[in-house]
């Protein structure tokens, strides 16, 4: 069972929105995590490497900072089924490339820009996520 945390969720959502606005205002770029991470890999794109690296490091360090401040441990549940994780990773990567973006690029930034393409992409990945949770919880 997942715990409902409205205050933490509101703060987290506001911070995601703020980071998206700041990245657009300061760099002129969409806060799409898959695109930011991909541009850190070869072939390297000129310019903005430090800001992309800082963005990704912030994603990694934020839970550690939260644990330091709150005293609560970082809890992350990941399957120990390596073939399943490999397939899931490949599907997510394929989906990000095929859909020209990820949940943050389409679901946060694209919807905020009223992009019809992002609306379709968000509806598709949300439907797949709902179906996946249903299958895993009720049929597996």
C-alpha positions as semicolon CSV with decimal commas, in nm:
position;residue;x (nm);y (nm);z (nm)
1;X;0,000;0,000;0,000
2;X;0,127;0,345;-0,089
3;X;0,109;0,616;0,175
4;X;-0,076;0,936;0,074
5;X;0,151;1,236;0,134
6;X;-0,025;1,551;0,009
7;X;0,214;1,807;0,159
8;X;0,531;1,633;0,040
9;X;0,368;1,573;-0,300
10;X;0,268;1,939;-0,332
11;X;0,618;2,056;-0,238
12;X;0,778;1,805;-0,477
13;X;0,548;1,907;-0,762
14;X;0,620;2,274;-0,700
15;X;0,995;2,206;-0,707
16;X;0,964;2,010;-1,032
17;X;0,768;2,298;-1,184
18;X;1,020;2,552;-1,057
19;X;1,312;2,356;-1,201
20;X;1,133;2,331;-1,537
21;X;1,065;2,706;-1,542
22;X;1,422;2,790;-1,441
23;X;1,574;2,561;-1,702
24;X;1,356;2,717;-1,972
25;X;1,429;3,072;-1,852
26;X;1,803;3,029;-1,803
27;X;1,896;2,776;-2,073
28;X;1,603;2,793;-2,315
29;X;1,565;2,415;-2,281
30;X;1,283;2,178;-2,191
31;X;1,337;1,984;-1,867
32;X;1,313;1,644;-2,033
33;X;1,523;1,408;-1,825
34;X;1,582;1,156;-2,105
35;X;1,710;1,431;-2,336
36;X;1,928;1,588;-2,068
37;X;2,080;1,252;-1,976
38;X;2,124;1,149;-2,340
39;X;2,318;1,467;-2,416
40;X;2,570;1,368;-2,148
41;X;2,662;1,057;-2,352
42;X;2,862;1,037;-2,677
43;X;2,834;1,202;-2,922
44;X;2,869;1,496;-2,685
45;X;2,676;1,812;-2,755
46;X;2,866;2,135;-2,716
47;X;2,764;2,383;-2,451
48;X;2,561;2,333;-2,138
49;X;2,747;2,023;-2,021
50;X;2,785;2,160;-1,668
51;X;2,418;2,250;-1,639
52;X;2,312;1,906;-1,768
53;X;2,552;1,736;-1,531
54;X;2,428;1,953;-1,244
55;X;2,066;1,867;-1,328
56;X;2,135;1,491;-1,327
57;X;2,350;1,515;-1,011
58;X;2,065;1,704;-0,844
59;X;1,832;1,414;-0,922
60;X;2,076;1,172;-0,761
61;X;2,173;1,388;-0,463
62;X;1,824;1,518;-0,369
63;X;1,713;1,197;-0,190
64;X;2,045;1,184;-0,006
65;X;2,003;1,544;0,108
66;X;1,647;1,467;0,218
67;X;1,773;1,172;0,420
68;X;2,040;1,390;0,579
69;X;1,789;1,662;0,674
70;X;1,500;1,439;0,779
71;X;1,700;1,156;0,932
72;X;1,482;0,907;0,741
73;X;1,659;0,651;0,525
74;X;1,631;0,659;0,146
75;X;1,398;0,376;0,052
76;X;1,396;0,256;-0,307
77;X;1,233;-0,068;-0,406
78;X;1,380;-0,227;-0,715
79;X;1,310;-0,574;-0,842
80;X;1,584;-0,832;-0,798
81;X;1,469;-0,997;-1,122
82;X;1,753;-0,889;-1,353
83;X;1,597;-1,010;-1,682
84;X;1,279;-0,819;-1,593
85;X;1,482;-0,506;-1,511
86;X;1,674;-0,536;-1,839
87;X;1,352;-0,567;-2,040
88;X;1,193;-0,278;-1,847
89;X;1,495;-0,055;-1,904
90;X;1,500;-0,131;-2,275
91;X;1,127;-0,062;-2,304
92;X;1,159;0,270;-2,121
93;X;1,456;0,370;-2,337
94;X;1,276;0,266;-2,655
95;X;0,963;0,454;-2,546
96;X;1,159;0,770;-2,472
97;X;1,328;0,762;-2,812
98;X;1,016;0,658;-3,006
99;X;0,799;0,914;-2,824
100;X;1,063;1,187;-2,861
101;X;1,070;1,248;-2,490
102;X;0,979;1,123;-2,147
103;X;0,729;1,192;-1,871
104;X;0,903;1,511;-1,761
105;X;0,944;1,651;-2,111
106;X;0,592;1,569;-2,228
107;X;0,396;1,539;-1,903
108;X;0,535;1,843;-1,724
109;X;0,674;2,079;-1,985
110;X;0,475;1,977;-2,292
111;X;0,138;1,988;-2,119
112;X;0,226;2,325;-1,966
113;X;0,293;2,451;-2,320
114;X;-0,043;2,303;-2,436
115;X;0,134;2,078;-2,687
116;X;-0,113;1,836;-2,855
117;X;0,174;1,591;-2,920
118;X;0,263;1,595;-2,551
119;X;-0,101;1,537;-2,455
120;X;-0,114;1,225;-2,674
121;X;0,223;1,103;-2,543
122;X;0,116;1,159;-2,181
123;X;-0,215;0,978;-2,234
124;X;-0,031;0,684;-2,390
125;X;0,232;0,645;-2,119
126;X;-0,023;0,693;-1,842
127;X;-0,250;0,425;-1,996
128;X;0,046;0,187;-2,024
129;X;0,148;0,263;-1,663
130;X;-0,205;0,195;-1,536
131;X;-0,224;-0,130;-1,733
132;X;0,119;-0,236;-1,606
133;X;0,025;-0,175;-1,242
134;X;-0,301;-0,366;-1,292
135;X;-0,122;-0,663;-1,448
136;X;0,154;-0,672;-1,184
137;X;-0,084;-0,637;-0,888
138;X;-0,374;-0,853;-1,006
139;X;-0,260;-1,095;-1,274
140;X;0,104;-1,173;-1,195
